[in-house]
């Protein structure tokens, strides 16, 4: 965890960058990865601290706002500097255990020429009273309502518990020998290791040797569903490449398709690091036509990514209903095209890192209604503790494997095309 004080003078520059990151996420709808460019130029420790502060703020935003409103009679607009600074300051105390004096000393310079007295007064009031731990922070109201309607109260409660903590790091291995000999972590599935406190990824044992790649365990499930006998396989929408490396390690003749040249270049770098091989194609799957059909197609479709909220809490504020609807439309079109790329008797594995039924269950039910030549191949138990749905697909929800560190939210289904 980055130092609460940072490396620049009194840590103020890191807090200024955190303020810019938070503004970019909440007001301009950027991802944390893109918004983190606001910390460019800072020493690495300060840049990491800025991202950590912004992330802790997003994990607890509804509860932070309630605290702020309880300590002032003034109405502070959501995008006002005073509210944004107070959110950051309180998140540091609750999430990063920053000392009171550092919380105040680094917050006040952010409102020079502004409501300095207000910020000082609210912080003083709340710090003297003592702040709650927020071990189960509330999610945005519209998200909780949507997930409660889809999955029930227990899943909402589990989501609250999981967002309070940074998730563990999962590593996928090219082979069982390297996995079994790995000196750290626990294995929850074949060719998998989970590390609770990893540090810098590039400093971990086996990185330079290409023994593994970073991949959440839930994200590895679609690759585990591609049949071993599928010789010629397409990984559509392949970047960032975890599933590509899974399929390459399994020995498939593999084509990796993605429309982003830069992301595909990073995928190629990872293939080179791990000594794995795939043919890469830069093209949009909505426009590309393959030269021939495939024994297997893996479509990990672009989606709202709400299942990744533990790692990327900004998705709770970016993935509004309009975004989910647009994503579902793209997924419908991609599935329609991908179905035609599967040989008779071949497999189509569909996946999304989303907790929205519109992007998972509804898309598969619609495809099956339109394409009677496809059927669901019921999944077996791929990971202990994750039971397939009675319809045959795999739905990963908050609360699953929570004692072992939890999982990202995910949906995946294996379909088989009729041989006739």
BELBEL-V81383 format. One record per backbone hydrogen bond with DSSP energy under -0.5 kcal/mol. NH is the residue of the N-H (numbers start at 0). CO is the residue of the C=O. If there is no record, write none. Layout:
NH/CO ; NH/CO
This chain:
5/2 ; 10/7 ; 11/8 ; 14/10 ; 15/11 ; 16/12 ; 17/13 ; 18/14 ; 19/15 ; 20/16 ; 21/17 ; 22/18 ; 23/19 ; 24/20 ; 25/21 ; 26/22 ; 27/22 ; 28/24 ; 29/23 ; 34/30 ; 35/31 ; 36/33 ; 37/34 ; 38/35 ; 39/36 ; 41/38 ; 45/42 ; 46/42 ; 47/43 ; 48/44 ; 49/45 ; 50/46 ; 51/47 ; 52/48 ; 53/49 ; 54/50 ; 55/51 ; 56/52 ; 57/53 ; 58/54 ; 59/55 ; 59/56 ; 60/57 ; 63/59 ; 64/60 ; 65/61 ; 66/62 ; 67/63 ; 68/64 ; 69/65 ; 70/66 ; 70/67 ; 71/68 ; 75/73 ; 76/74 ; 79/76 ; 83/79 ; 84/80 ; 85/81 ; 86/82 ; 87/83 ; 88/84 ; 89/85 ; 90/86 ; 91/87 ; 92/88 ; 93/89 ; 94/90 ; 95/90 ; 95/91 ; 97/91 ; 102/98 ; 103/99 ; 104/100 ; 105/101 ; 106/102 ; 106/103 ; 107/103 ; 108/104 ; 109/106 ; 110/107 ; 111/108 ; 113/110 ; 115/113 ; 118/114 ; 119/115 ; 120/116 ; 121/117 ; 122/118 ; 123/119 ; 124/120 ; 125/121 ; 126/122 ; 127/123 ; 128/124 ; 129/125 ; 136/133 ; 136/159 ; 143/139 ; 144/140 ; 145/141 ; 146/142 ; 147/143 ; 148/144 ; 149/145 ; 150/146 ; 151/146 ; 151/147 ; 155/151 ; 156/152 ; 157/153 ; 158/154 ; 159/155 ; 160/156 ; 161/157 ; 162/158 ; 163/159 ; 164/161 ; 168/194 ; 169/167 ; 170/192 ; 171/212 ; 172/190 ; 173/210 ; 178/174 ; 179/175 ; 180/176 ; 181/178 ; 185/193 ; 187/185 ; 191/188 ; 192/170 ; 193/185 ; 194/168 ; 202/199 ; 203/200 ; 206/203 ; 209/206 ; 210/205 ; 211/205 ; 212/171 ; 214/169 ; 218/215 ; 219/215 ; 219/216 ; 220/217 ; 223/219 ; 224/220 ; 224/221 ; 225/221 ; 225/222 ; 229/226 ; 230/228 ; 232/230 ; 232/252 ; 233/295 ; 234/254 ; 235/233 ; 235/297 ; 237/234 ; 237/256 ; 240/237 ; 244/240 ; 245/241 ; 246/242 ; 247/243 ; 248/244 ; 249/245 ; 250/247 ; 251/246 ; 252/230 ; 253/251 ; 254/232 ; 255/278 ; 256/234 ; 256/254 ; 257/280 ; 260/258 ; 263/259 ; 264/260 ; 265/261 ; 266/262 ; 267/263 ; 268/264 ; 269/265 ; 270/266 ; 271/267 ; 272/268 ; 273/269 ; 274/270 ; 275/270 ; 278/253 ; 280/255 ; 282/257 ; 282/280 ; 284/282 ; 286/283 ; 287/283 ; 293/340 ; 294/231 ; 295/231 ; 296/346 ; 297/233 ; 298/296 ; 298/348 ; 299/235 ; 299/297 ; 300/298 ; 300/350 ; 306/352 ; 307/304 ; 307/352 ; 308/305 ; 310/307 ; 311/307 ; 314/311 ; 315/312 ; 316/313 ; 317/313 ; 318/314 ; 319/317 ; 322/319 ; 323/319 ; 324/320 ; 325/321 ; 326/322 ; 327/323 ; 328/324 ; 329/325 ; 330/326 ; 331/327 ; 332/328 ; 333/329 ; 334/330 ; 335/331 ; 336/332 ; 337/333 ; 338/334 ; 339/335 ; 339/336 ; 340/336 ; 340/337 ; 341/338 ; 342/293 ; 344/416 ; 345/342 ; 346/294 ; 347/414 ; 348/296 ; 349/347 ; 349/412 ; 350/298 ; 351/410 ; 353/351 ; 356/354 ; 358/355 ; 359/355 ; 359/356 ; 361/356 ; 362/356 ; 363/359 ; 364/360 ; 365/361 ; 366/362 ; 367/363 ; 368/364 ; 369/365 ; 370/366 ; 371/369 ; 373/370 ; 374/415 ; 376/413 ; 377/375 ; 378/391 ; 381/379 ; 385/382 ; 386/384 ; 388/392 ; 391/388 ; 393/411 ; 394/392 ; 395/393 ; 395/409 ; 396/394 ; 399/396 ; 401/398 ; 403/400 ; 404/401 ; 405/400 ; 408/306 ; 409/395 ; 410/351 ; 411/393 ; 412/349 ; 414/347 ; 414/412 ; 415/374 ; 416/345 ; 417/372
